[in-house]
Every structure is written in structure tokens, then in C-alpha cells.
Amino acid sequence: MPDRLILTVITFACLILGGDTLKVCSAESIDIWIGTSNRPPSRGIYQAQMNLGTGKLSKPRLAAELKGPGFLALHPTLDNLYAIGTPIDGEPSVVAYNIGRPKNQLSLVNSVAIGDGGAAHLAIDQTGKLLLTAQYSGGSVGVFRLNEDGSIKDRTQLVKHKGGSGVVGNRQDAPHPHWVGFSPDNQYAFVPDLGLDQVVIYRIDHDEAKLLPHGDVELPPGSGSRHMKFHPNGKWAYVLNELSLTVTQLIWNPEAGTLSPMETLPTVPKKALEKESFKSASEIRIHPSGRFLYCGNRGHDTITVCRINQRSGSLSRVEIENSRSAMPRNFNLTPDGKWLVVAGQDSHTVASFSVDQNSGTLQYSQHIVQAPSPICILFQR
């Protein structure tokens, strides 16, 4: 088909769809998957598009019904999406979907019960064969095998954490795993535990699809470790501490499988924490260039921008930007690092910001859409 005819067909399709879709179609766009809480009016997983030229967001549409699909993950090679949630008339599970083309409608593949309540986070290893979940309330980590077609084979292990730092009452009297992820070489798994003030480290037995205890790293007492991200160079990791609204830099030693804490930086000024209103850190992301780090601050309702020293990995705060949302539970950067999209859980909104590629600072694009209780933003690769 001639290029001119292809363009005519695309333009005609966009005109038929009209409105926001026309504006999204006018430039290259990217699909966004939106995970939501179990609070009304949410009905499950939603899908939207963003214009990569303008930051314009289309109106989110329901892609799959599921109760409380808080966090989502994509298979590294297949068109499969995974969620943690409760199927209709079911129990808390890991749920696998196939992503249809070209409409990006989700088709249920299968689900497997977690067996220890609902999960707060999930992650898939680089091979696409292993899936982990973190159960905040259950104090455990679930291990699941994936089949070659991306369906969930079974749960092979449920690892229980023990203890609690006890520094912050009602939050640290028991273990609370809050995130799961893998080392750059895919040989280790990491679990920041808010209740323990630790990142727990496991060695992965890939043959048996199980986690073997390996060690941990202690974080500042009462910090409440929540989420963790590796720098693109694989040498540094950063842990966002929910309760203290701080970020701790860690040095990764792949030979020994150890993390060594370095400095801890506040994400907001100390005076901002003196007020009695609720404040809690939510999400951490690293720019694809490795030059900038971003943190979400609930209650303060801001996104903190930090510059990363390319020699030492140390952080320096350069901006605190209004998130244009209430309770920014989650946010994400587009794969090209040019846009940042924020999910406001209590404002029921999704908003976009342009990213300055030299300074890392954010500029509100004035594009915002309504979405029911969004708590996870995931870009289609």
C-alpha cells in the first residue's frame, strides 16, 4: 500500500473516532496501562494513549474487569500483561492477560491464587520464567513459574518474613514487604520491607523456581523502605523510604551479592514534615539517561527531582514540582524519558509533564484526564 494511502486511512480512522483520539493520532503515541485501587468507581484495569509530541492524554477506557489491580507488569518478550488483584468471585491472585492487537483489549489467560491475601507489588525476571509478588499485609513473598506462552504455571514458594523494627507504631510492628525486583544479572531478588527497615536479599534458584536466603541491608530506623530502583549502570541502587520521605543510595556488589548503604537524602524540606497532616513517599523512578531521579510525595502532593552525580551516584535535589494531583500514588517516565505521567489516587486523575533533558526539571503540560483511583502507570514497550 502506498505511503500516502496509508496516511489517508489512518487520518480517516482518527476522524471517525474523533475527539481526544484525533489529537492522540496526530503524532506518535504510546499506550498506557493504568492499575487502580479496589475503591469505587474503579472497575479494573484501564487503558489510555498519550501523544508523545504534546503530552495529550486520551480518556481512559476499561480494558479488563478486576477488583483492585494495584500493580501491573509486562512480560519481557511476549504480549502479556500481569496484574495482582481479585477476579470476580475469586480470591487475591496473580492474573495473566494477553494484549490484543490493534485495540489493546485484554484477554484473560489464567490466574493463580497467591494464598496469603492481596499483594502490593509484582515483578517478572529478565527471562520471563519467574514472577514474584510482595504481600504487605501477609508479610510474605510469593514465587510463581511462568509457562513458555506466558501463562502462570503454579506458585512454587511462599516466603514469610519475620520481625518488625517497632520504631513507628502501627506500621512497623510486623514485616511488610512492599516491592520485589531483580539484580541486573538476574541472580538475586530484592524485597524492601517497610516493617523491618531492611532490603531483604535472596539468591534465585532458577531450576527450582525458589528463593534462597542470602542476607539483608539495614536502612535508617523508622525509615520504612518501600520501593527500589537500580541505576542503568548496574552499580548503584536507590531505596525510597515511605515513612521518613527519604531516599537511600546503595552500592551493589554483584560478586558478593551485597548492598552497602551510602547517603540518605530527604525528598522534601524538613519543615514540610513538621505539619500534622499525612505525608508519605510513594514511588521512585530513574531517568533512562541515568542522570536524574524522581520521587513521589503523597500529602505534600509533589514530585521531587534529583540530579545523580555520574561519578559517585550521590544525589542533589534540584526541584520539587506540584504533582497537580491529590495523593500521587504512582508515576512513570516514558521510555524515551521525555514525559512523566502522574497518577493521583484521591483526585482520580492522570496528568502529564514534560521533562527537560538537560536539567531533569518538570513542566506541567496542562493535559489531565479523569481515571478512577489510579495507583499504577505502565507504558507499553
C-alpha positions as a Markdown table, in Angstrom:
| # | Residue | x | y | z |
|---|---|---|---|---|
| 1 | Met | 0.0 | 0.0 | 0.0 |
| 2 | Pro | 1.5 | 3.4 | -0.9 |
| 3 | Asp | 2.5 | 5.7 | 2.0 |
| 4 | Arg | 0.0 | 8.4 | 1.0 |
| 5 | Leu | -2.8 | 5.9 | 1.1 |
| 6 | Ile | -1.7 | 4.5 | 4.5 |
| 7 | Leu | -1.7 | 8.1 | 5.9 |
| 8 | Thr | -5.2 | 8.7 | 4.4 |
| 9 | Val | -6.5 | 5.5 | 6.1 |
| 10 | Ile | -5.0 | 6.5 | 9.5 |
| 11 | Thr | -6.4 | 10.0 | 9.2 |
| 12 | Phe | -9.9 | 8.7 | 8.3 |
| 13 | Ala | -9.9 | 6.3 | 11.2 |
| 14 | Cys | -8.9 | 9.0 | 13.6 |
| 15 | Leu | -11.7 | 11.3 | 12.3 |
| 16 | Ile | -14.2 | 8.5 | 12.8 |
| 17 | Leu | -13.0 | 8.0 | 16.4 |
| 18 | Gly | -12.9 | 11.8 | 16.9 |
| 19 | Gly | -12.2 | 14.0 | 19.9 |
| 20 | Asp | -9.2 | 13.1 | 22.0 |
| 21 | Thr | -8.3 | 10.2 | 19.8 |
| 22 | Leu | -7.8 | 12.5 | 16.8 |
| 23 | Lys | -5.4 | 14.6 | 18.8 |
| 24 | Val | -3.5 | 11.5 | 20.0 |
| 25 | Cys | -3.4 | 10.1 | 16.4 |
| 26 | Ser | -1.9 | 13.4 | 15.1 |
| 27 | Ala | 1.6 | 12.3 | 16.3 |
| 28 | Glu | 3.3 | 9.2 | 17.5 |
| 29 | Ser | 1.6 | 7.9 | 20.6 |
| 30 | Ile | 2.2 | 5.3 | 23.3 |
| 31 | Asp | -0.3 | 3.1 | 25.2 |
| 32 | Ile | -0.6 | 3.4 | 28.9 |
| 33 | Trp | -2.0 | 0.7 | 31.2 |
| 34 | Ile | -3.5 | 2.0 | 34.5 |
| 35 | Gly | -3.8 | -0.1 | 37.6 |
| 36 | Thr | -6.4 | 1.0 | 40.2 |
| 37 | Ser | -7.3 | 0.5 | 43.8 |
| 38 | Asn | -10.3 | -1.5 | 44.9 |
| 39 | Arg | -12.3 | 1.6 | 45.7 |
| 40 | Pro | -15.3 | 2.7 | 43.6 |
| 41 | Pro | -15.7 | 3.9 | 40.9 |
| 42 | Ser | -12.8 | 1.7 | 39.7 |
| 43 | Arg | -13.8 | -1.5 | 37.9 |
| 44 | Gly | -10.4 | -2.8 | 36.9 |
| 45 | Ile | -7.5 | -2.2 | 34.5 |
| 46 | Tyr | -7.8 | 0.9 | 32.3 |
| 47 | Gln | -6.0 | 1.8 | 29.1 |
| 48 | Ala | -5.2 | 5.2 | 27.5 |
| 49 | Gln | -2.9 | 6.7 | 25.0 |
| 50 | Met | -0.5 | 9.6 | 25.2 |
| 51 | Asn | 0.6 | 11.8 | 22.3 |
| 52 | Leu | 4.4 | 11.9 | 22.5 |
| 53 | Gly | 4.6 | 15.2 | 20.8 |
| 54 | Thr | 2.2 | 17.1 | 23.0 |
| 55 | Gly | 1.6 | 15.0 | 26.2 |
| 56 | Lys | -2.1 | 14.9 | 25.4 |
| 57 | Leu | -3.8 | 12.0 | 27.1 |
| 58 | Ser | -6.9 | 10.2 | 25.8 |
| 59 | Lys | -9.8 | 9.3 | 28.0 |
| 60 | Pro | -9.0 | 6.0 | 29.8 |
| 61 | Arg | -11.3 | 3.1 | 29.0 |
| 62 | Leu | -11.9 | -0.1 | 30.9 |
| 63 | Ala | -9.7 | -2.9 | 29.4 |
| 64 | Ala | -10.4 | -5.7 | 31.9 |
| 65 | Glu | -12.6 | -6.1 | 35.0 |
| 66 | Leu | -10.7 | -7.0 | 38.1 |
| 67 | Lys | -11.0 | -5.9 | 41.7 |
| 68 | Gly | -8.0 | -3.9 | 42.9 |
| 69 | Pro | -5.4 | -4.4 | 40.2 |
| 70 | Gly | -3.0 | -2.2 | 42.0 |
| 71 | Phe | 0.2 | -3.0 | 40.2 |
| 72 | Leu | 0.9 | -4.3 | 36.7 |
| 73 | Ala | 3.8 | -5.8 | 34.8 |
| 74 | Leu | 4.7 | -6.7 | 31.2 |
| 75 | His | 6.3 | -9.9 | 30.0 |
| 76 | Pro | 9.8 | -9.1 | 28.7 |
| 77 | Thr | 9.2 | -10.7 | 25.3 |
| 78 | Leu | 5.5 | -11.7 | 24.9 |
| 79 | Asp | 2.4 | -9.6 | 24.5 |
| 80 | Asn | 1.3 | -10.5 | 28.0 |
| 81 | Leu | 0.3 | -8.2 | 30.9 |
| 82 | Tyr | 0.1 | -9.3 | 34.6 |
| 83 | Ala | -1.8 | -7.9 | 37.5 |
| 84 | Ile | -2.3 | -8.5 | 41.1 |
| 85 | Gly | -6.0 | -8.4 | 42.1 |
| 86 | Thr | -9.1 | -10.3 | 42.9 |
| 87 | Pro | -11.0 | -11.9 | 40.0 |
| 88 | Ile | -14.8 | -11.7 | 40.2 |
| 89 | Asp | -16.0 | -14.2 | 42.8 |
| 90 | Gly | -12.4 | -15.2 | 43.4 |
| 91 | Glu | -9.6 | -14.7 | 45.9 |
| 92 | Pro | -6.5 | -12.5 | 45.7 |
| 93 | Ser | -4.4 | -13.8 | 42.7 |
| 94 | Val | -1.8 | -13.1 | 40.1 |
| 95 | Val | -3.7 | -12.7 | 36.8 |
| 96 | Ala | -2.3 | -13.1 | 33.3 |
| 97 | Tyr | -3.7 | -11.4 | 30.2 |
| 98 | Asn | -3.0 | -11.4 | 26.5 |
| 99 | Ile | -2.7 | -8.0 | 24.9 |
| 100 | Gly | -4.8 | -7.9 | 21.7 |
| 101 | Arg | -3.8 | -6.0 | 18.6 |
| 102 | Pro | -4.6 | -3.4 | 17.4 |
| 103 | Lys | -7.1 | -2.4 | 20.0 |
| 104 | Asn | -5.1 | -3.4 | 23.0 |
| 105 | Gln | -8.0 | -5.2 | 24.6 |
| 106 | Leu | -7.0 | -7.5 | 27.4 |
| 107 | Ser | -8.0 | -11.2 | 27.1 |
| 108 | Leu | -7.8 | -13.3 | 30.3 |
| 109 | Val | -5.3 | -16.1 | 30.1 |
| 110 | Asn | -5.4 | -17.6 | 33.6 |
| 111 | Ser | -4.9 | -16.7 | 37.3 |
| 112 | Val | -3.3 | -18.4 | 40.3 |
| 113 | Ala | -4.2 | -17.6 | 43.9 |
| 114 | Ile | -1.5 | -16.0 | 46.0 |
| 115 | Gly | -2.5 | -17.8 | 49.1 |
| 116 | Asp | -1.6 | -15.1 | 51.6 |
| 117 | Gly | -4.0 | -12.3 | 50.9 |
| 118 | Gly | -3.5 | -9.5 | 48.3 |
| 119 | Ala | -0.2 | -8.3 | 47.0 |
| 120 | Ala | 1.3 | -4.8 | 46.9 |
| 121 | His | 3.7 | -5.3 | 44.0 |
| 122 | Leu | 4.8 | -7.8 | 41.4 |
| 123 | Ala | 7.8 | -8.2 | 39.1 |
| 124 | Ile | 8.9 | -10.6 | 36.3 |
| 125 | Asp | 12.5 | -11.6 | 35.8 |
| 126 | Gln | 14.5 | -11.0 | 32.6 |
| 127 | Thr | 13.9 | -14.5 | 31.3 |
| 128 | Gly | 10.1 | -14.3 | 31.6 |
| 129 | Lys | 10.0 | -17.5 | 33.6 |
| 130 | Leu | 9.8 | -16.3 | 37.1 |
| 131 | Leu | 7.2 | -13.9 | 38.8 |
| 132 | Leu | 7.4 | -12.6 | 42.3 |
| 133 | Thr | 4.8 | -10.9 | 44.5 |
| 134 | Ala | 5.1 | -8.9 | 47.7 |
| 135 | Gln | 2.3 | -9.3 | 50.3 |
| 136 | Tyr | 2.3 | -6.2 | 52.5 |
| 137 | Ser | -0.4 | -7.4 | 55.0 |
| 138 | Gly | 0.7 | -11.1 | 54.9 |
| 139 | Gly | 4.4 | -10.3 | 55.4 |
| 140 | Ser | 5.4 | -12.6 | 52.6 |
| 141 | Val | 6.9 | -13.0 | 49.1 |
| 142 | Gly | 5.2 | -15.3 | 46.6 |
| 143 | Val | 7.2 | -17.1 | 43.8 |
| 144 | Phe | 5.4 | -18.2 | 40.6 |
| 145 | Arg | 6.6 | -20.1 | 37.5 |
| 146 | Leu | 5.5 | -18.9 | 34.0 |
| 147 | Asn | 5.0 | -21.2 | 31.0 |
| 148 | Glu | 6.6 | -20.6 | 27.6 |
| 149 | Asp | 3.4 | -19.0 | 26.4 |
| 150 | Gly | 3.4 | -16.6 | 29.3 |
| 151 | Ser | 0.6 | -18.3 | 31.3 |
| 152 | Ile | 1.1 | -18.8 | 35.0 |
| 153 | Lys | 2.1 | -22.4 | 35.7 |
| 154 | Asp | 2.0 | -22.5 | 39.5 |
| 155 | Arg | 3.1 | -21.0 | 42.8 |
| 156 | Thr | 6.3 | -22.7 | 43.9 |
| 157 | Gln | 7.0 | -20.9 | 47.2 |
| 158 | Leu | 5.7 | -18.6 | 49.8 |
| 159 | Val | 8.4 | -17.0 | 51.9 |
| 160 | Lys | 7.4 | -15.5 | 55.2 |
| 161 | His | 9.3 | -12.5 | 56.7 |
| 162 | Lys | 9.7 | -12.3 | 60.5 |
| 163 | Gly | 10.1 | -9.5 | 63.0 |
| 164 | Gly | 9.5 | -5.8 | 62.8 |
| 165 | Ser | 11.6 | -2.8 | 63.8 |
| 166 | Gly | 8.9 | -1.4 | 66.0 |
| 167 | Val | 10.1 | 2.2 | 65.5 |
| 168 | Val | 6.9 | 3.5 | 64.1 |
| 169 | Gly | 3.8 | 2.2 | 65.9 |
| 170 | Asn | 1.1 | 0.5 | 63.9 |
| 171 | Arg | 3.3 | 0.4 | 60.8 |
| 172 | Gln | 6.4 | -1.5 | 61.9 |
| 173 | Asp | 5.2 | -4.0 | 64.5 |
| 174 | Ala | 5.3 | -6.7 | 61.8 |
| 175 | Pro | 7.0 | -7.3 | 58.4 |
| 176 | His | 5.5 | -5.6 | 55.4 |
| 177 | Pro | 7.2 | -6.5 | 52.1 |
| 178 | His | 6.3 | -3.6 | 49.7 |
| 179 | Trp | 8.3 | -4.3 | 46.4 |
| 180 | Val | 10.0 | -7.0 | 44.6 |
| 181 | Gly | 12.7 | -6.8 | 41.9 |
| 182 | Phe | 15.8 | -8.5 | 40.4 |
| 183 | Ser | 19.5 | -7.8 | 40.2 |
| 184 | Pro | 20.9 | -6.7 | 36.8 |
| 185 | Asp | 22.4 | -10.2 | 36.3 |
| 186 | Asn | 19.1 | -11.8 | 37.3 |
| 187 | Gln | 20.8 | -13.9 | 40.0 |
| 188 | Tyr | 19.3 | -12.1 | 43.1 |
| 189 | Ala | 15.9 | -10.8 | 44.2 |
| 190 | Phe | 15.4 | -7.8 | 46.4 |
| 191 | Val | 12.5 | -7.1 | 48.8 |
| 192 | Pro | 12.3 | -3.7 | 50.6 |
| 193 | Asp | 10.3 | -4.4 | 53.8 |
| 194 | Leu | 8.7 | -1.4 | 55.3 |
| 195 | Gly | 8.1 | -3.1 | 58.7 |
| 196 | Leu | 11.8 | -4.2 | 59.0 |
| 197 | Asp | 13.6 | -1.1 | 57.7 |
| 198 | Gln | 15.5 | -3.5 | 55.5 |
| 199 | Val | 16.0 | -4.6 | 51.9 |
| 200 | Val | 16.0 | -8.4 | 52.1 |
| 201 | Ile | 18.2 | -10.2 | 49.6 |
| 202 | Tyr | 17.6 | -13.6 | 48.1 |
| 203 | Arg | 19.6 | -15.8 | 45.8 |
| 204 | Ile | 17.5 | -17.3 | 43.0 |
| 205 | Asp | 17.4 | -21.0 | 42.3 |
| 206 | His | 16.2 | -20.8 | 38.7 |
| 207 | Asp | 16.0 | -24.6 | 38.3 |
| 208 | Glu | 13.6 | -25.0 | 41.2 |
| 209 | Ala | 12.0 | -21.5 | 40.9 |
| 210 | Lys | 12.7 | -20.7 | 44.5 |
| 211 | Leu | 14.3 | -18.0 | 46.6 |
| 212 | Leu | 17.2 | -18.8 | 49.0 |
| 213 | Pro | 18.0 | -16.5 | 51.9 |
| 214 | His | 21.2 | -14.5 | 51.2 |
| 215 | Gly | 21.2 | -11.5 | 53.5 |
| 216 | Asp | 19.8 | -8.0 | 54.0 |
| 217 | Val | 20.8 | -4.4 | 54.3 |
| 218 | Glu | 19.7 | -2.2 | 57.2 |
| 219 | Leu | 18.2 | 1.2 | 56.5 |
| 220 | Pro | 17.8 | 4.1 | 58.9 |
| 221 | Pro | 15.5 | 3.2 | 61.8 |
| 222 | Gly | 11.9 | 4.2 | 61.2 |
| 223 | Ser | 12.5 | 5.0 | 57.5 |
| 224 | Gly | 10.1 | 2.4 | 56.2 |
| 225 | Ser | 11.7 | 1.1 | 53.0 |
| 226 | Arg | 9.1 | 1.0 | 50.2 |
| 227 | His | 10.3 | 0.8 | 46.6 |
| 228 | Met | 13.8 | 0.3 | 45.0 |
| 229 | Lys | 15.3 | 1.0 | 41.6 |
| 230 | Phe | 18.7 | 0.2 | 40.0 |
| 231 | His | 20.7 | 2.8 | 38.1 |
| 232 | Pro | 21.3 | 1.9 | 34.4 |
| 233 | Asn | 25.0 | 1.3 | 35.1 |
| 234 | Gly | 24.0 | -1.6 | 37.5 |
| 235 | Lys | 26.4 | -0.3 | 40.2 |
| 236 | Trp | 24.0 | 1.8 | 42.3 |
| 237 | Ala | 20.5 | 1.2 | 43.7 |
| 238 | Tyr | 18.2 | 3.7 | 45.4 |
| 239 | Val | 15.6 | 2.9 | 48.0 |
| 240 | Leu | 12.6 | 5.2 | 48.6 |
| 241 | Asn | 11.7 | 5.3 | 52.3 |
| 242 | Glu | 8.0 | 5.8 | 52.8 |
| 243 | Leu | 7.7 | 6.8 | 56.4 |
| 244 | Ser | 10.7 | 9.3 | 56.6 |
| 245 | Leu | 10.3 | 10.6 | 53.0 |
| 246 | Thr | 13.9 | 10.0 | 52.2 |
| 247 | Val | 16.0 | 8.2 | 49.5 |
| 248 | Thr | 19.0 | 6.0 | 50.4 |
| 249 | Gln | 21.7 | 5.3 | 47.9 |
| 250 | Leu | 23.2 | 1.8 | 47.9 |
| 251 | Ile | 26.3 | 0.3 | 46.3 |
| 252 | Trp | 25.8 | -3.1 | 44.7 |
| 253 | Asn | 28.5 | -5.7 | 44.8 |
| 254 | Pro | 27.4 | -8.5 | 42.3 |
| 255 | Glu | 30.3 | -10.8 | 43.2 |
| 256 | Ala | 29.2 | -11.0 | 46.9 |
| 257 | Gly | 25.5 | -10.2 | 46.3 |
| 258 | Thr | 25.6 | -7.4 | 48.9 |
| 259 | Leu | 24.2 | -3.8 | 49.1 |
| 260 | Ser | 26.1 | -1.2 | 51.1 |
| 261 | Pro | 24.2 | 2.0 | 52.2 |
| 262 | Met | 25.8 | 5.3 | 51.4 |
| 263 | Glu | 23.9 | 8.6 | 52.0 |
| 264 | Thr | 20.2 | 9.3 | 52.7 |
| 265 | Leu | 18.6 | 12.4 | 51.3 |
| 266 | Pro | 15.2 | 13.9 | 52.3 |
| 267 | Thr | 12.8 | 14.2 | 49.4 |
| 268 | Val | 11.1 | 17.3 | 50.9 |
| 269 | Pro | 12.4 | 20.1 | 53.2 |
| 270 | Lys | 12.3 | 19.2 | 56.9 |
| 271 | Lys | 9.8 | 22.0 | 57.7 |
| 272 | Ala | 7.3 | 20.3 | 55.4 |
| 273 | Leu | 7.3 | 17.2 | 57.7 |
| 274 | Glu | 6.5 | 19.2 | 60.8 |
| 275 | Lys | 2.9 | 19.7 | 60.0 |
| 276 | Glu | 0.5 | 17.0 | 61.4 |
| 277 | Ser | -1.2 | 16.2 | 58.0 |
| 278 | Phe | -0.5 | 12.9 | 56.4 |
| 279 | Lys | 2.7 | 12.6 | 54.4 |
| 280 | Ser | 4.2 | 9.5 | 52.8 |
| 281 | Ala | 6.6 | 8.7 | 50.0 |
| 282 | Ser | 5.2 | 6.7 | 47.2 |
| 283 | Glu | 7.2 | 5.9 | 44.1 |
| 284 | Ile | 10.8 | 6.3 | 42.8 |
| 285 | Arg | 12.0 | 6.3 | 39.1 |
| 286 | Ile | 15.3 | 6.9 | 37.4 |
| 287 | His | 15.6 | 8.7 | 34.1 |
| 288 | Pro | 16.7 | 6.4 | 31.2 |
| 289 | Ser | 19.8 | 8.6 | 30.8 |
| 290 | Gly | 20.8 | 7.8 | 34.4 |
| 291 | Arg | 21.2 | 11.5 | 35.2 |
| 292 | Phe | 18.1 | 12.2 | 37.2 |
| 293 | Leu | 16.0 | 10.5 | 39.9 |
| 294 | Tyr | 12.3 | 11.2 | 40.8 |
| 295 | Cys | 10.3 | 10.6 | 43.9 |
| 296 | Gly | 6.6 | 11.0 | 44.6 |
| 297 | Asn | 5.4 | 12.6 | 47.9 |
| 298 | Arg | 1.8 | 11.9 | 49.0 |
| 299 | Gly | 0.2 | 14.5 | 51.2 |
| 300 | His | 2.8 | 17.0 | 50.1 |
| 301 | Asp | 1.5 | 16.1 | 46.7 |
| 302 | Thr | 4.7 | 16.8 | 44.8 |
| 303 | Ile | 7.3 | 15.1 | 42.6 |
| 304 | Thr | 10.9 | 15.6 | 43.7 |
| 305 | Val | 13.6 | 15.9 | 41.1 |
| 306 | Cys | 17.2 | 14.9 | 42.0 |
| 307 | Arg | 20.4 | 15.1 | 40.0 |
| 308 | Ile | 22.6 | 12.0 | 40.1 |
| 309 | Asn | 26.4 | 12.5 | 40.3 |
| 310 | Gln | 27.7 | 10.4 | 37.5 |
| 311 | Arg | 30.9 | 9.6 | 39.4 |
| 312 | Ser | 29.7 | 8.7 | 42.8 |
| 313 | Gly | 25.9 | 8.2 | 42.4 |
| 314 | Ser | 25.2 | 10.7 | 45.1 |
| 315 | Leu | 22.0 | 12.8 | 44.9 |
| 316 | Ser | 21.3 | 16.5 | 44.9 |
| 317 | Arg | 17.8 | 17.9 | 45.0 |
| 318 | Val | 17.1 | 20.4 | 42.1 |
| 319 | Glu | 13.3 | 20.8 | 42.1 |
| 320 | Ile | 10.0 | 19.9 | 44.0 |
| 321 | Glu | 7.2 | 20.1 | 41.5 |
| 322 | Asn | 3.5 | 20.3 | 42.2 |
| 323 | Ser | 2.0 | 17.0 | 41.1 |
| 324 | Arg | -1.3 | 18.5 | 40.0 |
| 325 | Ser | -3.0 | 15.7 | 41.9 |
| 326 | Ala | -4.2 | 14.5 | 45.3 |
| 327 | Met | -2.1 | 11.7 | 46.7 |
| 328 | Pro | 0.3 | 10.9 | 43.8 |
| 329 | Arg | 0.5 | 7.2 | 44.5 |
| 330 | Asn | 2.5 | 6.4 | 41.4 |
| 331 | Phe | 4.1 | 7.9 | 38.3 |
| 332 | Asn | 6.3 | 6.7 | 35.4 |
| 333 | Leu | 8.6 | 8.0 | 32.7 |
| 334 | Thr | 8.1 | 7.3 | 29.0 |
| 335 | Pro | 10.8 | 5.0 | 27.6 |
| 336 | Asp | 12.4 | 8.0 | 25.8 |
| 337 | Gly | 12.5 | 10.0 | 29.1 |
| 338 | Lys | 10.7 | 13.0 | 27.6 |
| 339 | Trp | 7.5 | 12.7 | 29.6 |
| 340 | Leu | 6.4 | 11.9 | 33.2 |
| 341 | Val | 2.9 | 10.8 | 33.9 |
| 342 | Val | 1.4 | 11.0 | 37.4 |
| 343 | Ala | -1.5 | 9.0 | 38.9 |
| 344 | Gly | -3.5 | 10.9 | 41.6 |
| 345 | Gln | -5.2 | 8.3 | 43.7 |
| 346 | Asp | -7.6 | 10.7 | 45.6 |
| 347 | Ser | -8.1 | 13.2 | 42.8 |
| 348 | His | -8.9 | 10.3 | 40.3 |
| 349 | Thr | -6.6 | 11.9 | 37.7 |
| 350 | Val | -3.7 | 11.2 | 35.4 |
| 351 | Ala | -1.6 | 14.2 | 34.4 |
| 352 | Ser | 1.5 | 14.6 | 32.1 |
| 353 | Phe | 4.7 | 16.6 | 32.5 |
| 354 | Ser | 7.4 | 17.3 | 30.0 |
| 355 | Val | 11.0 | 16.5 | 31.2 |
| 356 | Asp | 13.8 | 18.9 | 30.5 |
| 357 | Gln | 16.6 | 16.7 | 29.1 |
| 358 | Asn | 19.4 | 19.0 | 30.4 |
| 359 | Ser | 18.2 | 19.7 | 33.9 |
| 360 | Gly | 15.6 | 16.9 | 34.6 |
| 361 | Thr | 13.1 | 19.5 | 35.7 |
| 362 | Leu | 9.4 | 19.1 | 35.1 |
| 363 | Gln | 6.9 | 21.3 | 33.2 |
| 364 | Tyr | 3.2 | 20.6 | 33.6 |
| 365 | Ser | 1.7 | 20.1 | 30.1 |
| 366 | Gln | -1.8 | 21.2 | 31.2 |
| 367 | His | -3.1 | 17.8 | 30.0 |
| 368 | Ile | -5.0 | 15.9 | 32.6 |
| 369 | Val | -7.8 | 13.3 | 32.4 |
| 370 | Gln | -10.1 | 11.6 | 34.9 |
| 371 | Ala | -9.3 | 8.0 | 35.9 |
| 372 | Pro | -10.9 | 6.0 | 38.7 |
| 373 | Ser | -8.5 | 5.8 | 41.7 |
| 374 | Pro | -5.3 | 5.2 | 39.6 |
| 375 | Ile | -2.3 | 3.7 | 41.5 |
| 376 | Cys | -0.1 | 2.3 | 38.8 |
| 377 | Ile | 1.2 | 3.8 | 35.5 |
| 378 | Leu | 2.7 | 1.3 | 33.0 |
| 379 | Phe | 3.8 | 2.2 | 29.5 |
| 380 | Gln | 3.6 | -0.4 | 26.7 |
| 381 | Arg | 7.0 | -1.1 | 25.3 |
